[in-house]
Amino acid sequence: MTATQYDPDAPRSDEELALEEVVKDLAYRRKHADEDSAEYRMIERQMEGIRRGSELGSMILEEYDYWG
């Protein structure tokens, strides 16, 4: 069985666009939060929930992790 690849250039549904925006927002907030803060830990938990909670979320986060 081949793994589904996330293509950032492919047409996306409203759900996919919304999830991408959430990931971008979380990544921005995480980048600007102190690593020792409760905010940083909360963002990490949210991102881990997205990664484990849906295949689409996992693919978006993998792509985002790859490109930064």
Residue pairs with C-beta under 8 A, 6 or more apart in sequence:
4 55
4 59
5 59
6 56
6 59
6 60
6 62
6 63
8 63
12 20
15 56
16 56
16 60
19 50
19 54
19 56
19 57
19 60
20 60
22 50
23 47
23 50
23 57
23 60
23 61
23 64
24 64
26 43
26 46
26 47
26 50
27 47
27 64
29 39
29 43
30 40
30 43
30 44
30 47
33 39
33 40
33 43
34 40
47 61
50 57
50 58
50 60
50 61
51 57
51 58
51 61
52 58
